[in-house]
Amino acid sequence: MSDIAIASTVPQPRSGALAIDAYVPGGSAAPAGVKLYKLSSNETPLGPSPSAIEAFRAAADTLEIYPEGSSRVLREAIGRAHGLDPERIVCGAGSDELLSLIANAYLGPGDEGLFTEHGFLVYKIAILAAGATPVVAPETALTADVDAILARVTPKTRVVFLANPNNPTGTYLPFDEVKRLHAGLPRTTLLVLDAAYAEYVRANDYAAGIELVSGAENVVMTRTFSKVFGLASLRIGWLYGPAGVVDALNRIRGPFNVSGPAIAAGAAAIADRAHIDAAVEHNARWLGELTEGVRGLGLEVTPSVANFVLIHFPKEAGRTAADADAFLTSRGLILRAVKSYGLPDALRLSIGTEEANRAVLAALAEFMAGGRVG
Ligand SMILES: *Cc1c(COP(=O)(O)O)cnc(C)c1O
């Protein structure tokens, strides 16, 4: 065959790009005239800290000025809150940006990026966008399985992504298991611990991964301001990593990847301990009540340590997840269908305000009693 490629008449994206199924965010539309409860994107019902809102407003006075490019003020605030060296922190436009930067820095054609069966979908997108090959490890009881992950590691595995706790299942790996995973990986494979929901976890055997990052050259931990801090719209994430990874990411990231208002609001938010505690308290209460309440209706709920629960519906006609979704939507209750995560019979419910949570329990009771749309 000739090595002259068949001429295309339009620009072609790199291989892998068109293999991506674009991420579909949680829905946000209710029927006209019905009060909307958006419980589809794991946002906090408490909103951001008032001091974060104030900092954001104050930043409006200097919108013509480029932000400080390293997000120094934000990295220092994060460093104070967690006892970390700000030099080992990278901030991004959401942790999604950081996951993409990691993929772009450590993966290319011929490399493999590994994640688990029901793992966060952004990993697959980031791996494919970098031109690399996604490899999926099966889970056990909707939970990451260390042995299954290690069994899929090959000499081509450059990055392993683990959401802990995972979205959309809400399950987690105890820190001992995370350490066992790390111990079984080649030293040249980067382990990414995505701890987007870490603040919510109350299990004694859980750790987000700071200790592991501090003692290894091949582990990073990513965090977000989108969940417990209530700043999803501002797009702020951060990463704690070894100096080598931090250096690589700082070379490839955009020079002003976090906006000035985001830096200011994030720094204020992480300093407001009382607001975080209130959000975690509200979550702990309703995580328990919703789990028990939904189970009491005869539905299976996966045990969650995060700010959402995965509810499993029967396959029988009229009672499926799709039927429930339609019924709840007609009541203004927007949950997240998770078919794209390989969970066609489940819906993910974010924990909302007391009013929203009670409305969900009442609507689900009606649905299980035979209530239908219309
Ligand atoms: C919500 C979420 C994130 C956060 O994404 P941002 O880009 O920071 O908003 C990261 N990882 C997981 C698993 C999530 O569910």
The ligand as a Gaussian input file, in Angstrom:
#p B3LYP/6-31G(d) Opt

LIG

0 1
 C      -17.946000      15.747000      40.640000
 C      -16.714000      14.936000      40.473000
 C      -15.499000      15.543000      40.217000
 C      -15.384000      17.044000      40.218000
 O      -15.297000      17.589000      38.995000
 P      -15.008000      19.145000      38.884000
 O      -14.421000      19.238000      37.521000
 O      -14.021000      19.515000      39.948000
 O      -16.296000      19.854000      39.042000
 C      -14.367000      14.764000      40.078000
 N      -14.436000      13.435000      40.215000
 C      -15.580000      12.807000      40.496000
 C      -15.588000      11.338000      40.701000
 C      -16.759000      13.541000      40.605000
 O      -17.909000      12.922000      40.851000

